[in-house]
Each structure stands twice: as structure tokens, then as C-alpha cells.
């Protein structure tokens, strides 16, 4: 799936259905697959982003459409009988200047407030950053913290979700906007994108652009991925395009005095790099394991016909990073085109999804187990495009029992969103280990 697909307008048909919980299905390697929520347009449609747990074990997520037609924030609560109950917490488009079409994920602060981005909407139509506060004698309250386009040379089109640091500062990226004007997308000139920060201060928020992407000095541009806060306080991210080979850049932002940040390019992406197959056009946010290794995926490139990779970066004493290609995705029955960020469990095993491929062509869930002789790849589930979902793009989350949860933006109830070859408004699913 290309950025053009991500930026498309989703065609909605207002059909109110009944929430359906699918019966468990067998998955690969002994895992059990269960649909725990099916979207029907009224309760949301097309969840492009992943989920987040609160301390009580409730799940929160967003859909890019449904509700009033602009997307919703939802909560899934365990009902005590093995099932889950969905509650729509907020419908985007509820007021003038509200954001619309969220594609990124939510983050939680220590007070239980949710933060996220919307790709469109806001006071200037360029997207928003919002806060959703838990009820105090009423329902959840939404506050738009920033409407993109509010300042000169502001960013626009924030596709990814946010990162939050220990001080409650929020960091994110925009696909376009900023001072860089010499970039292209789909053959057309465009602005190059930004990295931004929102800092809480005495009941208000201070917005700053901390990096403007450009084509100067082999910088990347047009980030689809979000930022990751490292243990050293640096920010790590991926630009989807630009840099030396035109296929993206892994970079870090180093904090300095007076709120300044300095960008350092760590790895330019190219299908062939240093004489060996490499990834290209990365869409995913980087993750760290307990040993400080950094992992991600690229949607194309690799050793099997440019169908995507899983990669690892190891830090060096001189500040550089060395790449290891852990897995190259191949043709069916393997998955292909991974768009999701990786999940790292407590044993440093990796889990992810592919948007396509698998035995039916509708995507997969996979696992990579560290091994002395090379990481072992296991395919845990193949989506069928039916009631189980189709074409997953989101990252996964895990609970204390080792159950894995994710979303698929299509499939589910075919009568609710009867469009195209992948009918249905999407699902939330659970994978239970053997």
C-alpha cells in the first residue's frame, strides 16, 4: 500500500449493523485467532492504526472513518466472559475546526489522557494534534492542541501517531509542510515535511518545529513514520523518501541548548546498498529491545523481489549504527509489504504484520525469534479477507499473558461496508499463544 492509498478518501456507506464476535479460528504454530470486535460504520470503520492498553487492561484505538463519517476513538473493555465490549468515546467532525481521518496511533500519559493526530481537518484543513481527557462526572472531552497551518511554514498532513517522553512532551511528524519546498511526490512538487514538539506548560501547550526536511545534505523527506524516544533522550525516525538513493533515511535528532535539535543521518535506504540488498521507502516507527538494538521494517526492498524487509541496527562506540537484514519477505505463501511497526516482547521476540501476501493474499501476522544461527521466522496467521479481516497496516500490542492484539482495516461484516474486493469495515483481533 502506497502513501497515495493511505491518503485516499474512504467511501462510506451508512449501514448500521450488529456487533459480531467471530468464533475462534486455528492459527499457525498453535496460536488461536479470534475476532474480538467487528466495525459496522456506526461504531467506526477502517482502523488503520494500532491499539494501546491502559493500566486496567482496557484497549483504545481509532478508526479513520465511520461514526459521523470522519472517524472515531473507541475503547474495548473485557466483559469478564472472554469477550470485549466496545464504547465509542469520540466521533471526529463533532465541531467546527475538529480534526478528521486519524491514521496514527494513540498514546497515554500518566493521568490517563489520550493524545493523537488527525491527517485532515482542523482550522486550516491540514490536520490536528488532539487530547482526549477521561470523564469527570461526564463523557470524554476532546481538545485540539494544534491545528496545522496555524504558524508560518507549519507542517501539514500528520499521518503517524505521537511519541511521549517522561516529561509529557509530545513528538510527531508531518508528511508535508515546513520550509523545504524542493521535494516531489508522485511526480509533483511538494513541501518536504517536519518533525514537531508540543510541550505542556501551566495548562497550555507550546508548539515548535524542531526539524524541517529538505533535499540539502542528503536529508530525507516526507515521513510516514512517527518518532521514537531513545534511552539517551535522542529522537529516532524514518523519512520515507529522499536522501542519497531517493528511498528514505533513518535519522536521529540530538537535543541541544535552548530547545534546539540537530539531525544526524544514520542510514540512507536503497534497494542495493554497499553491494547488498537493502530495504526502501520505510513507513514504520523504530522500536528498541532490552539490549538497545533498534528494529524496523521497510515496505519494499530485500532479497526476494522487493517485497519488504525486517532490519536491525546495532550501535557502535563512535555513535554510528550497523544494519543487519533479519528477514526478506517473499512471494506467497509468505507475507509481503510490511507497513506495521514491530512489537518487542519481554524475551526480545519480534512480532509484526504484512499488508499483503500469505496463503490468501490478504496479509499475515508473523514472529521472529532470536537465534544464534539466525533469527527464526514463523508465520502465525494468514488473513482470508472474510470475517477475520484483511490488509493489516497497524502494529501489535501484547498483554501480560502473552496474548497479541491488532487491527485490520478491511474485512469483517461485508454488509456494513460493501465496497471493492475487500468488503467490510475492519476488525480488532486477538492471537492467543499455545
Buried (B, 14 or more C-beta within 10 A) or exposed (E): BBBEEBBEEBEBEEBEBEBBBBEEBEBBEEBBBBBBBBBBBBBBBBBBBBBBBEEEEBBBBBBBBBBBBBBBBBBBBBEEEEEBBBEBBBBBBEEEEBBBBBBBBBBBEEEEBBBBBBBBBBBBEBBBBBBBBEEEEEEBEBEBBBBBBEEEEBBBBBBBBBBBBEEBBBBBBBBBBBEBBEBBBEEEEBBBBBBBBBBBEEEEBEBBBBBBBBBEEEBBBBBBBBBBBBEEEBBBBBBBBBBBBBBBBBBBBBEEEEEEBEBEBBBBBBBEBEEEBBBBBBBBBBBBBEEEBBBBBBBBBBBBEBBBBBBBBEBEEEEEBEBEBBBBBBEBEBBBBBBBBBBBBEEBBBBBBBBBBBBBBBBBBBBBEBEEEEBEBBBBBBBBBBBBBBBBBBBBBBEEEEBBBBBBBBBBBBBBBEBEEBBBBBBBBBBBBE
